[in-house]
């Protein structure tokens, strides 16, 4: 699969302002509209792209695609990104099986506090 995603963009392709938005996670603010509309949750598996066949298959096998996608989750606060599809799918499934209300707010707090690298820029 050819990576055709923004999170695999070379660092030279990211402007200083874009880098600031990513590091501060302000680039996620538009996703709040999706949360308000009910299409996403604050916590859940990050949506994947249509061309990430391996990740889609791994998530489908584990029932992850049945959950509402989210802005952040266990994988994101542990620096697990879409470059490791099996680990990501396993982590998403584990989060969904064990998610408590306390965990939900913990992942939000950890994300706002800067835990996790978000989408990696290579």
Phi, psi and omega per residue, in radians:
X1 nan 2.248 3.117
X2 -1.434 2.141 3.111
X3 -1.181 2.058 -3.132
X4 -2.228 0.885 -3.025
X5 -2.251 2.669 -3.124
X6 -1.113 -0.564 -3.089
X7 -1.253 -0.173 3.060
X8 -1.868 0.232 3.123
X9 -1.134 2.591 3.097
X10 -1.231 2.628 -3.115
X11 -1.025 -0.527 -3.132
X12 -1.224 -0.310 3.138
X13 -1.485 -0.152 -3.100
X14 -1.708 2.166 3.106
X15 -1.259 2.816 3.093
X16 -1.000 -0.693 3.120
X17 -1.160 -0.719 3.087
X18 -1.091 -0.686 3.079
X19 -1.092 -0.728 3.085
X20 -1.073 -0.794 3.140
X21 -1.039 -0.723 3.137
X22 -1.190 -0.839 -3.100
X23 -1.106 -0.647 -3.134
X24 -1.473 -0.113 -3.109
X25 1.133 0.275 3.073
X26 -1.186 -0.337 3.104
X27 -1.174 -0.184 3.118
X28 -1.530 -0.210 -3.085
X29 -0.957 -0.705 3.113
X30 -1.039 -0.451 3.124
X31 -1.158 -0.359 3.119
X32 -1.065 -0.524 3.059
X33 -1.056 -0.731 3.124
X34 -1.125 -0.599 3.081
X35 -1.182 -0.802 -3.137
X36 -1.089 -0.605 3.121
X37 -1.358 -0.193 3.137
X38 1.530 0.143 3.126
X39 -1.451 -0.363 -3.135
X40 -2.383 2.907 3.023
X41 -2.025 2.845 3.045
X42 -1.163 -0.688 -3.133
X43 -2.062 2.268 3.123
X44 2.925 3.121 3.114
X45 -1.173 2.336 3.104
X46 -1.069 2.416 3.099
X47 -1.103 2.543 3.088
X48 -1.884 2.920 -3.133
X49 -1.525 2.723 -3.102
X50 -1.007 -0.483 -3.064
X51 -1.630 0.149 3.116
X52 -1.664 1.149 -3.012
X53 -1.010 -0.745 -3.109
X54 -1.108 -0.771 3.115
X55 -1.126 -0.742 3.126
X56 -1.055 -0.790 3.141
X57 -1.110 -0.761 3.135
X58 -1.117 -0.737 3.126
X59 -1.198 -0.684 3.119
X60 -1.084 -0.760 3.139
X61 -1.050 -0.562 -3.074
X62 -1.739 0.040 3.119
X63 1.355 0.197 -3.096
X64 -1.181 -0.554 -3.094
X65 -1.221 -0.179 3.091
X66 -1.379 -0.246 -3.112
X67 -1.578 2.689 3.059
X68 -1.200 2.313 3.115
X69 -1.148 2.751 -3.104
X70 -2.328 2.978 3.119
X71 -1.407 -0.635 -3.134
X72 -2.499 2.953 3.128
X73 -3.069 -2.969 -3.097
X74 -1.003 -0.738 -3.127
X75 -1.102 -0.758 -3.075
X76 -1.152 -0.700 -3.115
X77 -1.339 -0.151 3.082
X78 -1.939 0.328 3.062
X79 1.054 0.530 3.071
X80 -1.727 2.091 -3.087
X81 -2.066 -3.013 -3.024
X82 -1.299 -0.009 3.095
X83 -1.394 -0.174 3.087
X84 -2.176 1.332 -2.976
X85 -1.042 -0.689 -3.126
X86 -1.165 -0.849 3.129
X87 -1.076 -0.713 3.132
X88 -1.100 -0.809 3.140
X89 -1.111 -0.723 3.111
X90 -1.105 -0.749 -3.140
X91 -1.155 -0.746 3.095
X92 -1.051 -0.791 -3.134
X93 -1.099 -0.763 3.119
X94 -1.072 -0.738 3.121
X95 -1.067 -0.814 -3.087
X96 -1.139 -0.619 3.141
X97 -1.240 -0.526 -3.015
X98 -1.993 0.118 -3.017
X99 -1.163 2.185 3.053
X100 -1.991 2.953 3.092
X101 -1.070 -0.680 3.109
X102 -1.100 -0.743 3.107
X103 -1.094 -0.722 -3.139
X104 -0.930 -0.892 -3.116
X105 -1.297 -0.524 3.090
X106 -1.098 -0.777 -3.134
X107 -1.140 -0.652 3.088
X108 -1.120 -0.840 -3.140
X109 -1.065 -0.782 -3.135
X110 -1.073 -0.678 3.131
X111 -1.160 -0.836 3.136
X112 -1.098 -0.608 -3.136
X113 -1.346 -0.093 3.056
X114 1.729 0.143 3.105
X115 -1.259 2.349 -3.136
X116 1.635 2.575 -3.078
X117 -1.589 -0.174 -3.060
X118 1.238 -2.681 3.124
X119 -1.264 2.229 -3.089
X120 -1.330 2.459 3.021
X121 -1.852 2.125 -3.068
X122 -1.792 nan nan
